[in-house]
Amino acid sequence: MASKDKDSAQKPAASKKPSTAQEGKDAKAQRELGIVGPHGDMRLASVIIEGYSLELSDGEGYVGDVASRTAFRHMLDAWRKLYASMEGKDPMGTKPTRELSKHKLDALLEKDGVAAQAIEAASEDYAMQLAHVVQRFLKHKTWRGVERIIIGGGFHQSEVGGRAIDCTRKILKAEKVPVELRTLRHHADEGGLIGWGHLAPPALLQSYDAILAVDIGGTNVRCGIVQTHLHRAPDLSLAEVVRREKWAHANDEPRRDELVEGIATLLEGLIAYAEKKKIRLAPYIGVACPGLIVEDGSLAGGTQNLPGNWESTRFHLPRDLCERLPHIGDGRTQVCLHNDAVVQGLSEMPFMQDVERWAVLTVGTGLGNASYTNRQPPEFE
């Protein structure tokens, strides 16, 4: 793999084969391997995670499904067909909607023609659906009192997505919904990595320069070195990704275990990079993925966009990844697991101190979500 400071879209080579793992390892054996979390921790020093992966039914499916990136493309596809029937030809050409990149859609939007009209119509449809989702979520007990919502995922980083979110703000304001919408301040490929600074053990962060983090999505995997800069900003507001790798795994259609091996290979490259640059890495890897995280590191649902069965009792992502990795430094490497929306939202925590309740919606293959309550310092609790 070529060495790059920016994203790499190539498929990782196979990592070294894992040793045979005994099923049903007891807690002591797992602790020795460094794979005991706590995974999916809901109470942190500065914030309580009220809930995540909320699935509200609308009678025909889940409410969040209508506001995903996939849903937007279905809306755009419908408008393309309508304009094609009126104009006698497809205004966007012959390429399927799913293959049109954000950059291509932005370019079509700038031309201000029939294609732009179709995109704008789809954006308005999407905004109405997103506003509906926000209002439904705000009625749920884990979202009541939320004052601010962060929109994450890569959708907002395009002109098309930005316009749709602006339209959503206007709809919510018109309907007098008392909530503020903001977009993720970090790059979408980095927010889901930086958030691990708030989940890693504080004592560990004090002793090292950086940690490794992984963000597994239905389309892409992102791995990076997160430098905390804790000595300059104890609230982690200056944390940054100093190197990252990205694998568009959906294009390669790997099996589940091939995906895990690919992630291990990416991490091995980052470990080597840190050694070369003399970055002191903590023996800790934070892994964010879709779904419900069980305390023992297993997954209990919400992984339908990942290849293979991630909820099998014979599959344990932290263990399987740990077995494929070399030690970092002198100690055992610990792999910790949490939900991807939770982690992306936590990257915003230093900038959410002026509100008590806040939440995140991540627009991707699906619609991730999480809600939080800031904790007062112990003397005021």
C-alpha positions as CSV (number, residue, x, y, z in Angstrom):
1,M,0.0,0.0,0.0
2,A,1.4,3.4,-0.9
3,S,2.1,5.7,1.9
4,K,-0.2,8.6,2.0
5,D,-1.3,11.3,4.4
6,K,-4.7,11.5,2.7
7,D,-7.3,8.9,2.1
8,S,-6.3,5.7,0.3
9,A,-9.2,4.0,-1.6
10,Q,-7.3,0.8,-2.5
11,K,-8.1,-2.6,-1.1
12,P,-5.8,-3.7,1.7
13,A,-3.7,-6.8,1.2
14,A,-4.5,-9.8,3.4
15,S,-3.1,-9.6,6.9
16,K,-1.4,-12.5,8.6
17,K,-3.7,-15.3,9.5
18,P,-5.2,-15.4,13.0
19,S,-4.5,-18.2,15.4
20,T,-7.3,-20.5,16.2
21,A,-9.5,-18.9,18.9
22,Q,-11.2,-21.0,21.5
23,E,-14.9,-20.4,21.7
24,G,-16.4,-19.3,25.0
25,K,-13.2,-17.8,26.4
26,D,-13.8,-16.8,30.0
27,A,-13.4,-13.2,31.2
28,K,-9.9,-13.7,32.4
29,A,-8.6,-15.0,29.1
30,Q,-10.3,-12.1,27.3
31,R,-8.8,-9.6,29.6
32,E,-5.3,-11.1,29.0
33,L,-5.9,-10.6,25.3
34,G,-6.8,-7.0,25.9
35,I,-10.3,-7.2,24.4
36,V,-12.4,-6.4,27.4
37,G,-13.8,-2.9,27.1
38,P,-15.9,-1.7,28.7
39,H,-17.6,-1.9,25.3
40,G,-20.5,0.4,24.5
41,D,-20.0,2.4,27.7
42,M,-23.0,4.8,28.2
43,R,-21.8,6.9,31.2
44,L,-18.7,8.9,30.7
45,A,-17.0,11.4,33.0
46,S,-18.5,14.4,31.1
47,V,-21.5,13.1,29.3
48,I,-24.3,10.5,29.5
49,I,-25.2,8.7,26.3
50,E,-29.0,8.5,26.6
51,G,-29.5,6.2,23.6
52,Y,-28.4,5.4,20.1
53,S,-29.6,3.4,17.1
54,L,-33.1,4.4,17.8
55,E,-35.5,2.6,15.5
56,L,-39.0,4.1,15.4
57,S,-41.6,2.3,13.3
58,D,-43.9,4.3,10.9
59,G,-46.0,1.2,10.1
60,E,-44.2,0.3,6.9
61,G,-40.6,0.5,8.1
62,Y,-38.3,2.6,10.3
63,V,-38.7,6.4,10.4
64,G,-34.9,7.0,10.0
65,D,-34.8,5.1,6.7
66,V,-36.5,8.0,4.8
67,A,-33.7,10.4,5.7
68,S,-30.6,8.3,4.7
69,R,-28.3,8.9,1.8
70,T,-29.9,5.9,0.1
71,A,-33.4,7.5,0.5
72,F,-32.2,10.7,-1.1
73,R,-30.9,8.8,-4.1
74,H,-34.3,7.1,-4.5
75,M,-36.0,10.5,-4.4
76,L,-33.6,11.9,-7.0
77,D,-34.2,8.8,-9.2
78,A,-37.9,9.4,-9.1
79,W,-37.5,13.0,-10.2
80,R,-35.1,12.0,-13.0
81,K,-37.8,9.7,-14.3
82,L,-40.5,12.3,-14.1
83,Y,-38.3,14.9,-15.9
84,A,-37.3,12.3,-18.5
85,S,-40.9,11.6,-19.3
86,M,-41.6,15.3,-19.7
87,E,-38.4,16.2,-21.6
88,G,-38.1,13.1,-23.7
89,K,-34.6,12.3,-22.3
90,D,-33.0,11.9,-18.9
91,P,-31.5,15.2,-17.9
92,M,-28.7,13.5,-16.1
93,G,-27.6,11.1,-18.8
94,T,-27.4,7.3,-18.7
95,K,-25.4,6.7,-15.6
96,P,-27.6,5.3,-12.7
97,T,-28.3,7.6,-9.8
98,R,-26.4,5.4,-7.4
99,E,-23.2,5.9,-9.4
100,L,-23.4,9.7,-9.5
101,S,-20.9,11.1,-7.0
102,K,-21.5,14.1,-4.7
103,H,-19.1,16.1,-6.9
104,K,-21.1,15.3,-10.1
105,L,-24.4,16.3,-8.5
106,D,-22.9,19.5,-7.3
107,A,-21.6,20.2,-10.8
108,L,-25.0,19.6,-12.3
109,L,-26.6,21.8,-9.7
110,E,-24.3,24.7,-10.7
111,K,-25.4,24.5,-14.4
112,D,-28.9,25.5,-13.4
113,G,-30.7,23.4,-16.0
114,V,-33.3,20.7,-16.0
115,A,-30.9,18.4,-14.1
116,A,-30.5,21.1,-11.4
117,Q,-34.3,21.4,-11.1
118,A,-34.6,17.6,-10.5
119,I,-31.8,17.8,-7.9
120,E,-33.4,20.8,-6.1
121,A,-36.8,19.0,-6.1
122,A,-35.2,15.9,-4.6
123,S,-33.4,18.0,-2.0
124,E,-36.7,19.6,-0.9
125,D,-38.3,16.2,-0.6
126,Y,-35.4,15.0,1.5
127,A,-35.6,18.1,3.7
128,M,-39.3,17.4,4.5
129,Q,-38.4,13.8,5.4
130,L,-35.5,14.9,7.6
131,A,-37.6,17.4,9.4
132,H,-40.2,14.7,10.0
133,V,-37.6,12.4,11.4
134,V,-36.3,15.1,13.7
135,Q,-39.7,15.8,15.1
136,R,-40.4,12.1,15.6
137,F,-37.1,11.6,17.4
138,L,-37.7,14.6,19.7
139,K,-40.8,13.0,21.0
140,H,-38.9,9.9,22.2
141,K,-37.9,9.8,25.8
142,T,-34.2,9.6,25.0
143,W,-34.5,12.8,22.9
144,R,-36.8,14.9,24.9
145,G,-35.2,18.3,25.7
146,V,-32.6,18.0,23.0
147,E,-31.6,21.6,22.1
148,R,-29.1,21.0,19.3
149,I,-28.7,18.3,16.7
150,I,-25.4,17.7,14.8
151,I,-25.8,16.4,11.3
152,G,-22.9,14.1,10.5
153,G,-21.9,11.8,7.7
154,G,-20.6,13.0,4.4
155,F,-23.9,14.3,3.0
156,H,-23.6,17.8,4.4
157,Q,-20.2,18.3,2.8
158,S,-21.7,18.6,-0.6
159,E,-23.6,21.6,-2.0
160,V,-26.6,19.4,-2.5
161,G,-26.6,18.2,1.0
162,G,-25.9,21.6,2.4
163,R,-28.9,23.0,0.6
164,A,-31.1,20.2,1.9
165,I,-30.1,20.8,5.5
166,D,-30.7,24.6,5.1
167,C,-34.1,23.8,3.8
168,T,-34.7,21.4,6.8
169,R,-33.8,24.3,9.2
170,K,-36.4,26.5,7.5
171,I,-39.1,23.8,7.8
172,L,-38.4,23.3,11.5
173,K,-38.4,27.0,12.1
174,A,-41.7,27.4,10.3
175,E,-43.2,24.7,12.4
176,K,-41.8,26.2,15.5
177,V,-39.7,23.3,16.5
178,P,-37.3,24.5,19.2
179,V,-34.1,22.8,18.1
180,E,-30.9,24.0,16.4
181,L,-29.4,22.1,13.5
182,R,-25.6,22.2,13.0
183,T,-23.3,20.3,10.8
184,L,-20.3,18.3,12.0
185,R,-17.2,20.6,12.2
186,H,-14.7,17.8,11.5
187,H,-14.4,16.1,8.1
188,A,-16.9,13.2,7.9
189,D,-13.9,10.8,7.6
190,E,-12.4,12.1,10.8
191,G,-15.3,12.8,13.2
192,G,-15.9,9.0,13.8
193,L,-12.2,8.7,14.7
194,I,-11.7,11.8,16.8
195,G,-14.6,10.9,19.1
196,W,-12.6,8.0,20.5
197,G,-10.5,10.6,22.5
198,H,-13.6,10.9,24.8
199,L,-14.0,7.1,25.2
200,A,-10.4,6.0,25.8
201,P,-9.2,5.8,29.4
202,P,-8.1,9.3,30.5
203,A,-5.0,7.9,32.4
204,L,-4.0,6.2,29.2
205,L,-4.3,9.3,27.2
206,Q,-2.1,11.2,29.6
207,S,0.8,8.8,29.0
208,Y,0.8,8.8,25.2
209,D,0.6,11.1,22.2
210,A,-2.1,9.4,20.2
211,I,-4.5,6.5,19.8
212,L,-5.6,4.4,16.8
213,A,-9.2,4.6,15.8
214,V,-11.4,2.7,13.2
215,D,-14.8,3.7,11.8
216,I,-16.6,0.9,9.9
217,G,-19.4,1.9,7.7
218,G,-21.6,0.0,5.2
219,T,-19.6,1.5,2.3
220,N,-16.2,2.6,3.7
221,V,-13.8,1.8,6.4
222,R,-11.7,4.6,7.8
223,C,-8.6,4.1,10.1
224,G,-6.5,6.8,11.6
225,I,-4.0,8.0,14.1
226,V,-5.7,10.5,16.5
227,Q,-3.3,12.9,18.2
228,T,-5.0,14.2,21.3
229,H,-2.9,17.3,22.1
230,L,-4.1,16.8,25.6
231,H,-1.4,19.0,27.1
232,R,-2.6,22.0,25.0
233,A,-6.4,21.4,25.3
234,P,-7.5,19.1,28.1
235,D,-11.1,19.1,26.7
236,L,-9.7,17.5,23.5
237,S,-10.9,20.4,21.4
238,L,-7.6,20.3,19.5
239,A,-7.6,16.6,18.8
240,E,-6.8,15.8,15.2
241,V,-6.3,12.9,12.8
242,V,-2.6,13.1,11.7
243,R,-2.8,10.3,9.3
244,R,-5.8,8.3,7.9
245,E,-6.5,5.5,5.5
246,K,-9.8,4.8,3.8
247,W,-11.0,1.6,2.1
248,A,-14.1,1.6,-0.1
249,H,-14.8,-2.0,0.8
250,A,-18.3,-2.1,-0.7
251,N,-16.6,-2.0,-4.2
252,D,-14.6,-5.1,-3.3
253,E,-17.5,-7.0,-1.7
254,P,-15.3,-8.7,0.9
255,R,-16.6,-11.4,3.2
256,R,-16.9,-10.5,6.9
257,D,-13.5,-12.0,7.9
258,E,-11.8,-10.5,4.8
259,L,-13.1,-7.1,6.0
260,V,-11.6,-7.7,9.5
261,E,-8.3,-8.8,7.9
262,G,-8.3,-5.7,5.7
263,I,-8.8,-3.4,8.7
264,A,-5.9,-5.2,10.6
265,T,-3.6,-4.5,7.6
266,L,-4.5,-0.8,7.5
267,L,-3.8,-0.6,11.3
268,E,-0.5,-2.4,10.9
269,G,0.5,0.3,8.3
270,L,-0.5,3.1,10.8
271,I,1.5,1.5,13.6
272,A,4.6,1.4,11.4
273,Y,4.0,5.0,10.4
274,A,3.7,6.1,14.0
275,E,7.0,4.3,14.8
276,K,8.7,6.0,11.9
277,K,7.4,9.5,13.0
278,K,8.1,8.7,16.7
279,I,4.5,9.2,17.6
280,R,3.9,7.5,21.0
281,L,0.8,5.3,20.4
282,A,-1.2,4.1,23.3
283,P,-1.8,0.3,23.3
284,Y,-5.5,1.0,22.6
285,I,-7.7,0.8,19.4
286,G,-11.2,2.3,19.3
287,V,-13.5,0.6,16.8
288,A,-16.8,2.2,15.8
289,C,-19.4,0.3,13.8
290,P,-23.1,0.3,13.2
291,G,-25.4,-1.6,15.5
292,L,-26.2,-2.3,19.1
293,I,-23.0,-2.9,21.2
294,V,-23.2,-5.4,24.0
295,E,-21.0,-4.9,27.1
296,D,-19.0,-8.0,26.2
297,G,-18.1,-6.6,22.8
298,S,-20.7,-8.6,20.8
299,L,-23.2,-7.0,18.4
300,A,-27.0,-7.4,18.9
301,G,-28.5,-5.8,15.9
302,G,-28.3,-3.0,13.3
303,T,-25.5,-4.5,11.3
304,Q,-27.5,-5.3,8.1
305,N,-25.4,-3.0,6.0
306,L,-22.2,-4.9,6.8
307,P,-21.1,-8.0,4.9
308,G,-21.9,-11.4,6.5
309,N,-23.3,-12.1,9.9
310,W,-21.8,-9.8,12.5
311,E,-24.3,-10.9,15.2
312,S,-23.2,-14.5,15.2
313,T,-22.3,-15.9,18.7
314,R,-19.1,-17.2,17.1
315,F,-18.0,-13.8,16.0
316,H,-16.4,-11.3,18.3
317,L,-15.0,-8.3,16.5
318,P,-12.7,-7.0,19.3
319,R,-11.2,-10.4,19.8
320,D,-10.9,-11.3,16.1
321,L,-9.2,-8.0,15.4
322,C,-6.9,-8.1,18.4
323,E,-5.7,-11.6,17.3
324,R,-4.5,-10.2,14.0
325,L,-2.6,-7.2,15.4
326,P,1.0,-6.9,16.8
327,H,1.5,-5.4,20.2
328,I,1.8,-1.7,20.4
329,G,4.7,-0.9,22.7
330,D,5.3,-3.2,25.6
331,G,1.8,-4.0,26.7
332,R,-1.2,-5.8,25.5
333,T,-3.2,-3.9,22.9
334,Q,-6.8,-3.3,24.0
335,V,-9.6,-3.1,21.4
336,C,-12.7,-1.3,22.4
337,L,-16.0,-1.2,20.5
338,H,-18.8,1.4,20.3
339,N,-21.5,2.5,18.0
340,D,-20.4,4.7,15.1
341,A,-23.0,7.5,15.5
342,V,-22.1,7.7,19.2
343,V,-18.4,8.2,18.4
344,Q,-19.0,10.7,15.7
345,G,-21.2,12.7,18.0
346,L,-18.6,12.7,20.8
347,S,-16.1,14.5,18.5
348,E,-18.4,17.5,19.0
349,M,-18.5,17.3,22.8
350,P,-16.0,20.2,23.5
351,F,-18.2,22.5,21.5
352,M,-21.5,21.4,23.1
353,Q,-20.9,22.8,26.6
354,D,-23.4,25.7,26.2
355,V,-26.3,23.2,26.1
356,E,-27.4,20.4,28.3
357,R,-29.1,18.0,25.9
358,W,-27.9,17.4,22.3
359,A,-27.9,14.7,19.7
360,V,-26.4,13.6,16.4
361,L,-27.8,12.2,13.1
362,T,-25.4,10.7,10.7
363,V,-26.5,10.5,7.1
364,G,-24.9,7.5,5.5
365,T,-26.0,4.2,4.0
366,G,-28.5,4.3,6.8
367,L,-29.3,7.1,9.3
368,G,-27.3,6.7,12.5
369,N,-28.4,8.5,15.7
370,A,-27.4,9.1,19.3
371,S,-28.5,11.5,22.1
372,Y,-26.5,12.9,25.0
373,T,-26.8,14.8,28.3
374,N,-23.9,16.8,29.6
375,R,-22.9,16.0,33.1
376,Q,-22.1,18.7,35.7
377,P,-18.8,18.5,37.5
378,P,-19.0,16.2,40.6
379,E,-19.4,19.1,43.1
380,F,-22.6,20.2,41.3
381,E,-24.2,16.9,40.6
